[in-house]
Amino acid sequence: MKENFFKKYWLVMLCGLIIGAAAVTLTAFGNPANMGFCIACFLRDIAGSLKLHGAGVVQYFRPEIVGIVLGACLMALIGKEFKPKGGSSPVIRFTLGAAVMVGALVFLGCPLRMVIRIGGGDLNAIIGLVGFVLGILIGIFFLKHNFSLGRAYKQSKVEGLAFPVMLTVGFVLTLIGVTFFAVSTEGPGSKHAPVLLALGLGLVVGALAQKSRLCMVGGIRDAVMFKEFGLLAGFGCILVAVLVGNAILGNLNWGMEGQPIAHTEWLWNLLGMTVVGWGCTLLGGCPLRQLVLAGEGNVDSAITVLGMIAGAAAAHTLKTASSADGTGVNGPIATIVCLAVILIVSVTHLKKEQ
């Protein structure tokens, strides 16, 4: 039984180990502590780089995001899995993406950073994990009652490549010094690993995540709904790699107080990640998975990612994003609003059984 499990899921577990090792490596080479790979934080930084918000401490066009999308795109093209499709409730997906980002920035991290924070000893992230699982369970309830965002349709290759190309062009423009883009001189946005290292590890993670189908939300969803634990094993391998890496480097710091880029307001840590878990379950994947799908040519996922970028811009403009000092001025209100929005979407998209 064990041999069959490892034979079936070795790639997803290897992907988890490499993501965890990459996160520790990127942190060692300059990325913010406990933030080697955070899709929400990095999309927020890209939004800042595009001057979609004015928070000067979180503005940097993160190469890791570009690498993930390009790595997934190249792997899909090589494996003949690049099959553009879209048209499944695009406005709703954009809205859910924005809501997920608002929840993630109340917690201060995506599901991937949640695991990385736990691997660094941040016990606040365990509270976030409880909320994340709760959100997924709520989402599963609606999935079992025939929730659907509708059918996706075949798209042209040009349509499927639009997002990866757009992202790549933006990244290249930052490299050649186009003055439009903002770059932080202090705060988390000013802390980053060398460009080539960040891009290279992003490419590796994107390629492996495309091939293995690794997904934070999918792991828990499949374990609950289908008793399939392969993706969940990948989730665990990320945690193991980060724990071991931090132990080797002497970066383990167990506790709730004084954790890097984190706050101790447990209720909003929990509810922020409830928003993320619930919203991502309805969307069909965590933020990392959405990036990978966008690289595969899934236009709906590309729209979801654009919604996340818009959500990040709104979070900082409307002061809903948290900081190390606690939740933003409007963070609690925004969390409740996002939960209400996701509930409305959940109820209004229940399909009657034929």
Beta strands, then each sheet from edge to edge (+ up, - down):
strand 1: 85-86
strand 2: 153-154
sheet 1: 1+ 2-
end
